[in-house]
Amino acid sequence: MAQALRRGLRYACYGGAGIAFAGCAQGAHLRLQYVCPTEPTGQQHGHAGQGFRGKPLKLLFVGDSICIGVGAKVAAPLQAACAEQLSKLRRRPVVWQTVAANGADVRELQALFLSQRIKRSGEAEGFDFAVVFCGVNDGKKLLQGRWPSVFRDDLAKLCRVLQKEAPNSLITVPPLDHVHAPLLQTWPLRHLVNIFFSQFEAQKSVLAESGSLRCPRLEGPILGSDDRLWSDDGIHPSGEGYRHMGEWLGSNLASCVGPEE
């Protein structure tokens, strides 16, 4: 009995190792073969709710390809949809700006924000809400020593920089829905992607519990498996997907305790 149990455990370990190897091979192949779509053209800043009265709410978006709008035909569709939804629900005008770079990790986003702040020196900018999209590009650098704990520390530093720029602002770091991307649904890759990136997503919740930022809780996938919400590259949202994400985010921000009316 004991010998049979040991044999069974050994075969199970072999099987698990084989599945993990297959998943890693799929990931490596995808990394080598994937071609990122070109960045869409258009403005990365704008306004919404011009028909409403009152002091405009200021939105700042900081992030990677999601904030660029890669996969859509026009730049920054998520930001535009978020601003429209926030303005409609709060019945106030909204102005929004973007600090983003395709493929940027948290450290690069912080450097980009600081460099743009220097350029804006002397201008009264500030913001009421800062939304940070990050995590995927940090995970890609695991072999460079960028462990989940390092990502947490880097994200905390970025949040401190943002909070220093606007002490009364609310910083939100939304969870990412990338595990449902069509190109990542091959078995066993889809399970390994979920296990791997969930370690990075969990760091956002750790910081939220410490009060450094706010991480909205997902009741279910934002995009899910609806092909209409994903671009042809199978990784990024489509224009409709970005609009869907933006409306969800705008509704979430509208429910927060923000600047006084």
N, C-alpha and C positions, 0 to 999 in steps of 0.2 A: 504493500500500500504506500509506504513512505517513498519507495523507489519510483513508483508510478507517479506520485505527486511531484517529486523532484523533476522527473522527465517532462511532465506536463508544464511545469513552471519554466523549464528551460526552453521548451518549444514556444511557449507564449512570449518569452523574452526575445527569441529569435524573430518571431512574427512581428512583434512591436518594433523592433529595430529595423526590420525590412520595410515596414510601412513608413516609419519616420524617414528612412533613407529615400524612399520613393517620393515622399512629399518634398523633401529638400531638393531632390533632383528636379522635380517639377518647378519649384520656386526658382532655382538657378537658371533653368531653361527659359522661364518667363522673363527673368531679369535681363537675360542676354538678348532675347528676341523682341521684347516690347519696345515699341516706338511711340513716344508721347506725342499727342496731337499738337499742332502749332497753337500758340497763344492767341486768343481772340482779340480783336481790336475794339476800341471803345473807351469811354471814360471810366475811371476807377473812383469817381466821386460823384455826388449828386445830391438831390433833395427830394422830399416828398411832402404831401399835405400842405401845399402852398395856400389852400383855401381856408386852413385853420388859423386861428389867431393865437398869440402867445409866443413866449420865447422858444425858439427851436430846440429840440433835443439833439444833442450831438453824438453821433455814432462813429466809433473808430473800429475798423476791421484790420486785424493783423494775421497774416497766414501765408500758406503755401499756394499750391495750384488751385485749391478750392476757392480762395479769394481772387485768384486771377480769372477763374471761370473756364479753365481748360476743359474741353469737351463740349462747350457751348459755342454758339455763333457770335455772341456779343459778350464783351468783357463784363465781369462783376454782376451777373444776373441774380446771385444769391443776395448781395447787398441791397440791390434795388427792391427786390421782393420783401426783404426784411424791413426796410425803411417804410415801404408802403403799408405793410401790415401794422407796424408799430404806430405809425401816424394815425391810421384809421381807428385803432383801438384806444389810443391815448388822446385822440382828437387834438393833436398838436403837430406843428410842422417838424420835420426831421431833416437834418443835414448829415451826410455821411462821407467818410474818407477811407482810403485803403492804403495800408502799408503791406506789400506782399511781394514775394518772389517765388517763381516756380522751382520746386525742389528744395526749398529752404528748410533747415532745421531750426530749433528754438534759438540756438546761439546766433545763427545768421539773421533771424528775425529781430533779435534784440539789437544787433549791430546795425541793421537796416533802419530800425526805428530811431536809434540814436543819431545816425547820420542825417536822417531827414529832419530831426528835431533841430539839429545845428543849422540846417538850411533855413528853417522857419524861425530862427532866433529873432526875438523882438516882436513876433506876431502873437496875438492873444488867441491861441487855438483852444487847447483843452478838449475835453469830451466828457459826456455823461455816462456812456456805456462803451466799454472796450470788449470786443469779441475776438478771441484768439483761436485759430484753427491750426492744430499741430499734432505731432505724434508719429505719423507714418515715416517721414524722412529721418527722424531720430532713430526709429527702429531699424532702418536700413543700415545704420552705422554701428550695429552691435559689435561687430568684429573689430571696431576701432575703440572699443572700451566704453561705448555709450549704452550702458546698462539701463534698465528702467529706473533705478535709483538715481542715476546721473541725469536722466531726463527730468525726473522730479525736481532735482536741484536747479537745473537750468530753467525750467518753467517757473519755479519760484522766483528766480532772479529777474526774469522778464516781467513777472507780475509786479515785483517791487519797483522796477523802472517805470512801468505804466502808472502805478499808484503814485509815484513821486511826481509824475507829470500832471496828474489830475487826482488829488487826494480824496475827493468826494465821489469819485466815479465807481461804477460797479463793473468788475471784471468777470467775464463769463468765458469759460472754455468748454464748448459743446463736445459731447462724445461723437466719435466718427462712426459712420455706417459702412465703412469700406469692406467689411467681411462679407457683405452681400453682393459685391461686385461680380458680374457674370463671369469674368475671366478667371476668378479665383474659386470657382465652384467645382473644379475637378477634384475627384476623390483620389488620394487622401489630403490633397493640398488644402482644401477648405477647412479641415479640422485643425491643421497645424497653423494656418494663418490666424484663426480665431484664438488659439491658445497663446500664440506668440504675441500678437498685438494687444490682447487683453491685459497683458502684464504692463504695457505702457498706458493703456486707458485707465487702469486701476490707480495710477499715480495721480491722475486728475482728481479722483475722488478723495485720495489721501489729503491733497492740498485743500480741497473744498472743506473737508472736516476740520482742518486747521484754521480756516477762515481766510486763507490767502486768495481764494477765488471762488467762483460759483460754477458748479458743473451740473447742468440740468439732467434730470433723470429721464431716461427713455422708457416709455411704456411698451414700446415695440419698435421694430425697425422703421426708420424714416422713409427709406426708399424701397427696401425689401427686394423682391425678385421681379418687380414690374419692369420689363425691358424698355418701356417707353421712358423711364426715368433714368436710364443709363445711356451714355454716349456710345458711339460705335467702337471705341477702343476697349470697352468692357471694364474699364477701371474708374473713370470719372463720371459724374452725373451728366445728364443731358441738360439742355436749357430748361426743359420742363422739370427735371429733377432738382436743379438749382432753385427754381421758383418754389417748388414744394418744400425744400429745406429752409428757404428764406422765410416763408410764411409760418412754418413751425417755430423758427427762431424768433420772429417778430412777435408772435403770440406769447411766447415764453417770456421775452423781455418786458412786454406790456404788463405782465402779471407781477413783475418785480417792484419792489419799493425803490423808486428812482427819484430824480429831482422833483421838488415840489412844483405843483401846478402854478 
